[in-house]
Amino acid sequence: MHSILSPCADELMTPNNILNMAMLKGLDFLAVTDHNTTKQLKVFKELEDSYDFIFIPGVEVTVKENFDVLCFFKSFNDALVFDKYLESNLNGEWGIFKKEDQVITDIYDIEVETFDTPLTSTKIPYKDLVKEVRKLDGLLVLCHIDRSSNSVINTYNLNDLEFDAIEISQYIKDKYLKNHPELLKYRILFNSDAHTLLSISEKDYFIELKEKNIENFFKYMRGDSNE
């Protein structure tokens, strides 16, 4: 899901609002993946001990080829290290968004600053993104596979790419997978991709892990047969 730092997210998507809604939904795992930045994750790190979630630090990167990739990391520190690489590769184009939409808050959801550089896309080629994420032992999920625009399948054959999973909208998954059965061989996530509080999903989808922790989540995503 996206926080208020993402230029396309609702103004109510502050850290505490997100966490409280996720708690009401009974979620076990939570990944806040803002567009092309991890700067809001510092606040989530400060708040994590107050909640019983497994936090998956992440980011949604729009690569040079104009498709989106979810990048997940095992620690907040890894995600913040990765942010330095992202910031140096933002392409500087606002598109339809406005800079005042990119809000960074403190732990009380009070605005402390706005990030003035556009977070809408990067200059990073996909092959370079893979190298940088793997340096930090991160995961790569090709998202919005089902979209007619900015989908990776408009540019590549998936068999030619390195990644760990794909993501498909939960709302059209059955119809889409029926029309594209070749995708069933991949790990598939059905995320909420929430940009508003009301679009944060119920706990509708499950994976089986030996223990509820981020290490076992990463093993599962990588296809460890023992998990």
C-alpha positions in Angstrom: 0.0 0.0 0.0 1.0 3.6 -0.4 1.4 6.3 2.3 0.7 10.1 1.9 4.3 10.4 0.6 3.3 8.8 -2.7 1.9 11.5 -5.0 -1.1 9.4 -5.9 -2.2 8.5 -2.4 -5.1 9.9 -0.4 -4.2 12.6 2.2 -5.6 10.3 4.9 -2.9 7.6 4.2 -0.8 8.7 7.1 1.3 6.1 9.0 -1.0 5.8 12.1 -4.1 5.7 9.9 -2.6 2.9 7.8 -1.5 0.9 10.8 -4.8 1.3 12.7 -6.8 0.3 9.6 -4.6 -2.7 9.0 -5.1 -3.7 12.7 -8.8 -3.5 12.3 -8.6 -5.7 9.2 -6.6 -8.3 11.2 -3.6 -8.4 8.8 -0.5 -10.3 9.7 1.9 -8.9 7.1 2.1 -5.2 6.0 4.2 -3.7 3.2 4.1 0.1 2.7 5.6 0.5 -0.8 5.6 4.2 -1.7 6.5 5.2 -5.2 10.2 5.4 -5.8 11.2 6.3 -2.3 11.5 4.7 1.2 11.7 8.0 3.1 8.4 7.4 5.1 9.6 4.0 6.4 11.6 5.7 9.1 8.3 6.6 10.8 7.0 3.0 10.4 10.2 1.7 12.0 9.6 3.9 15.0 6.0 2.7 15.3 6.4 -1.0 14.6 6.8 -2.1 18.2 3.3 -0.8 18.9 1.7 -3.3 16.5 1.7 -7.0 16.0 2.4 -7.0 12.2 5.3 -8.4 10.3 6.6 -5.3 8.5 8.0 -5.8 5.1 10.0 -2.7 4.2 9.5 -2.0 0.5 9.1 0.4 -2.4 7.3 0.4 -5.8 9.8 1.4 -8.5 8.8 2.6 -11.9 11.7 1.6 -14.1 13.0 3.3 -17.3 11.0 0.9 -19.4 7.8 2.3 -17.8 6.5 -0.6 -15.7 6.3 -1.0 -11.9 8.3 -3.4 -9.7 7.7 -4.0 -6.0 11.1 -4.3 -4.1 11.0 -5.9 -0.7 13.8 -5.9 1.9 14.5 -7.8 5.1 15.3 -4.7 7.1 14.4 -1.1 7.3 18.1 -0.2 7.1 18.4 -2.0 3.7 15.4 -0.1 2.4 16.9 3.2 3.5 20.2 2.3 1.9 18.4 1.6 -1.3 16.7 5.0 -1.1 20.0 6.7 -1.8 20.2 4.9 -5.1 16.6 5.7 -5.9 16.9 9.4 -5.2 19.9 9.8 -7.4 17.9 8.2 -10.3 14.6 10.1 -10.1 13.8 11.4 -13.6 12.5 14.8 -12.4 9.1 14.7 -14.2 5.9 15.5 -12.4 3.4 14.3 -14.9 -0.1 14.7 -13.6 0.9 15.0 -9.9 1.8 18.0 -7.7 4.7 18.3 -5.4 2.6 19.3 -2.4 1.1 15.8 -2.5 4.4 14.3 -1.3 4.2 14.6 2.5 6.6 13.1 5.1 5.1 12.9 8.6 6.4 12.2 12.1 5.1 9.5 14.4 2.1 11.6 15.3 1.0 12.0 11.6 2.1 15.6 11.7 3.6 16.9 8.4 7.3 17.6 8.9 8.2 18.3 5.3 7.3 17.8 1.7 9.6 16.0 -0.7 10.1 18.4 -3.7 11.6 16.1 -6.3 9.0 14.2 -8.3 8.5 10.6 -7.2 6.6 9.5 -10.3 9.3 7.5 -12.1 13.0 6.8 -12.4 15.8 6.5 -15.0 16.7 3.0 -13.8 16.8 0.2 -16.4 15.2 -3.0 -15.1 18.4 -5.0 -15.3 20.2 -2.4 -13.2 17.4 -2.5 -10.6 17.8 -6.2 -10.3 21.5 -5.9 -9.5 20.9 -3.2 -6.9 18.1 -5.1 -5.1 20.0 -8.3 -5.1 23.0 -6.6 -3.5 20.7 -6.1 -0.5 19.3 -9.6 -0.7 15.9 -8.2 -1.7 12.9 -9.6 -3.5 11.5 -8.4 -6.9 7.8 -8.6 -7.7 6.5 -7.5 -11.1 3.3 -5.7 -10.3 0.2 -4.7 -12.3 0.7 -7.6 -14.7 -3.0 -7.3 -15.6 -3.0 -3.6 -16.6 -3.2 -2.7 -20.2 -0.8 0.2 -19.6 2.6 0.2 -17.8 2.7 -3.6 -17.5 5.9 -5.4 -18.0 4.3 -7.9 -20.4 3.9 -5.0 -22.9 7.7 -4.8 -23.1 9.1 -8.3 -22.2 8.6 -12.0 -22.3 8.6 -12.9 -18.6 10.8 -15.9 -19.3 13.6 -13.5 -20.1 13.5 -11.7 -16.8 14.8 -12.3 -13.3 12.2 -11.9 -10.6 10.6 -13.7 -7.6 6.8 -13.2 -8.1 4.1 -11.4 -10.0 1.2 -9.3 -8.7 -2.3 -9.3 -10.1 -5.3 -7.2 -8.9 -7.5 -9.2 -6.6 -10.6 -7.8 -8.3 -10.0 -9.5 -11.7 -7.7 -12.3 -10.8 -10.0 -15.2 -11.7 -10.9 -13.9 -15.1 -7.3 -12.8 -15.9 -5.7 -16.1 -14.9 -8.3 -18.0 -16.9 -7.3 -16.1 -19.9 -3.5 -16.3 -19.1 -3.0 -19.8 -17.6 0.7 -19.6 -18.4 1.1 -17.2 -15.4 0.1 -19.9 -12.9 3.7 -21.3 -12.8 4.8 -18.1 -11.0 4.4 -17.0 -7.4 1.4 -14.7 -7.5 0.4 -12.0 -5.0 -3.0 -10.5 -4.8 -2.3 -7.2 -3.2 -4.7 -4.4 -2.2 -2.4 -1.8 -3.8 -4.2 0.6 -1.5 -4.1 4.3 -2.1 -7.0 5.0 0.3 -7.8 3.7 3.8 -11.0 2.0 2.6 -9.2 0.1 -0.1 -6.9 -1.7 2.4 -7.9 -5.4 2.0 -9.4 -7.8 4.5 -7.3 -10.8 5.3 -8.6 -12.7 2.2 -5.4 -14.4 1.0 -3.0 -16.6 2.9 0.4 -18.3 2.6 1.6 -21.2 4.9 4.8 -20.5 6.8 6.6 -22.5 9.5 6.8 -19.3 11.6 5.3 -15.8 11.1 8.4 -13.8 10.4 10.1 -12.0 7.5 12.8 -14.7 7.0 10.2 -17.4 6.3 8.3 -15.0 4.0 11.5 -14.5 2.0 12.1 -18.2 1.8 8.5 -18.8 0.6 8.8 -16.1 -2.0 12.0 -17.7 -3.3 10.4 -21.1 -3.6 12.1 -22.9 -0.7 10.6 -26.3 -0.8 10.9 -26.7 3.0 8.6 -23.8 3.7 
